[in-house]
Every structure is written in C-alpha cells, then in structure tokens.
Amino acid sequence: MIEAIERRYARAEDGTRIHYRVEGPEDGVPLLLSHSLGVTLDTWAPQVAALADRFRVVRYDARGHGGSDAPEGIYEIGELARDALAVLDAEGIAQAHLLGLSMGGMVGMWIATHAPRRIGRLVLANTTPHIPLRDMWNSRIETALGEGMAPIAAPTIGRWLGEAFKARDPEAVEQIVARMRGMSPVGYAGCCAALREADQRETISRIAAPTLVITGSADLATTPALAESIAAAIRGARAEVIPDAGHLSNVEQPEAFNRIVRSFLV
C-alpha cells in the first residue's frame, strides 16, 4: 500500500523552508526526485504511481517553487543541491538513489560529485552540465522580475513539450503552464541565475555512482547527442533515448520512462 505524507518541510542552511512529500513503504529503498525549473513536485505523479510500491519516494519543491520558500537574491547550484540534502536529512536518510530532470539533474550531478556517499544510483534525465546561454538567462530574469511569469510560462512549456503530446492532452499541458505561471518570479529568477552560472563539464568525470542518462528523441534542449556525451564523461554510465518525447520525457512518455528507470534502479 502506498503511504502518503503531505506537506512536510525541511530547513535549508539559510533557514529556507523546503516542502516535500514521502510516499511508499517505510522499509523501501529511498529515492529522491528532483524536478525541472518552473514546475513542482506534482510533475512526478506518474513516477510515484509506478515506483512507490517498492521505493520510499521522496519528492520536493526546489526553492522558489511550489510550497517551498522563495528567498530574494541569486541562487547557486550548490545551494539547490544542499536543499535536496536537507530534505534527506529531515527524513534521516543517509543515502538515496536520485532521479533528477533538467535542473534536478544538475542538482544530482553536484551531489554525486560533492557528496558522493549520499547517492546510491543516479538517473540524469533531460539535463546538461552547462547551459552556455547567458543572454537568455539574463533576459528571462529581467522579464520575470519586471513583468511576472505570464510572458514566460506558455512559450517555455510549448518548447519543452512535443506537438503530439500537446494535441493529445491539452489539459495536462495547461496544468503545467499554470504551475509555471503561478510560481514566484523571485524564485524563478534566482534559479535562472543558478543555471546561468553552473558549469559541471569538468567535475562530472568524478561521479562514481552507477549512472543512467535519459533524454527524449525530440528534446531540442538536451539532445540525444548531449546525453551520449554526458554518459561518455561518467565512468560506466549509459544513455537511453525515449522515442516521441521532448524535454519533459517523464510526463510525455511515462510508461517508457518508468520502465527504464525501474529497470536501472532495481
């Protein structure tokens, strides 16, 4: 039976409250889920349904997102990663598998590099160690702080999701857009700054955890070629490409995504 614990909070090093949920058997292997920029822990619902029979699934809202606090100022990727560790600490978890998508994958890279004992197995989904687009991030920060999230949400999600999924499930698309539209502009800007500055191209070679790299065949942001290059940089890692999926591959093709992840983690 899947157990659900609602609205728990961890305290980050600076006192920021990080909202999280825990589902699955108490004696299950801990599995931490770290989401993309602009969404919330709810985006992992298809994975919880598929994984919480066996794993102790811990999903959280990154700072600036969902039920977590959104402090003023610039965030750093190490700070976002330490927030994730604070969630594990709040649950008394010494080590967990980690599944991170996009921004969450960058968090996973940092933890696997700087706190390797905290990671069992690592799944890096639709992610990259570096995004060399400073002007884009600066523009998004300026827009969010000056105009709010409305001008950003729909175009961003529109780029992330494939045309087939948008036609097949417009209600799900609007739910994702609404989450981004409703998030804190301050939190969004802070996370954009973290992604603007993050560069883990050199350090990921130190990752020792068994690692799986996933992306979607139609992901224009983190392409199959990029996934292969990440896997090549990490000893023993392998890459998997999910057909007919864009940047949010866990949402667009949850059955294929869950099957690949479960096979790797079990």
Stockholm file with secondary structure:
# STOCKHOLM 1.0

chainA/1-266         MIEAIERRYARAEDGTRIHYRVEGPEDGVPLLLSHSLGVTLDTWAPQVAALADRFRVVRYDARGHGGSDAPEGIYEIGELARDALAVLDAEGIAQAHLLGLSMGGMVGMWIATHAPRRIGRLVLANTTPHIPLRDMWNSRIETALGEGMAPIAAPTIGRWLGEAFKARDPEAVEQIVARMRGMSPVGYAGCCAALREADQRETISRIAAPTLVITGSADLATTPALAESIAAAIRGARAEVIPDAGHLSNVEQPEAFNRIVRSFLV
#=GR chainA/1-266 SS CCCEEEEEEEECTTSCEEEEEEESCTTSEEEEEECCTTCCGGGGHHHHHHHTTTEEEEEECCTTSTTSCCCSSCCCHHHHHHHHHHHHHHTTCSCEEEEEETHHHHHHHHHHHHSGGGEEEEEEESCCSBCCCHHHHHHHHHHHHHHCSHHHHHHHHHHHSCHHHHHHCHHHHHHHHHHHHTSCHHHHHHHHHHHHHCBCTTGGGGCCSCEEEEEETTCSSSCHHHHHHHHHHSTTCEEEEETTCCSCHHHHSHHHHHHHHHHHHC
#=GC SS_cons         CCCEEEEEEEECTTSCEEEEEEESCTTSEEEEEECCTTCCGGGGHHHHHHHTTTEEEEEECCTTSTTSCCCSSCCCHHHHHHHHHHHHHHTTCSCEEEEEETHHHHHHHHHHHHSGGGEEEEEEESCCSBCCCHHHHHHHHHHHHHHCSHHHHHHHHHHHSCHHHHHHCHHHHHHHHHHHHTSCHHHHHHHHHHHHHCBCTTGGGGCCSCEEEEEETTCSSSCHHHHHHHHHHSTTCEEEEETTCCSCHHHHSHHHHHHHHHHHHC
//
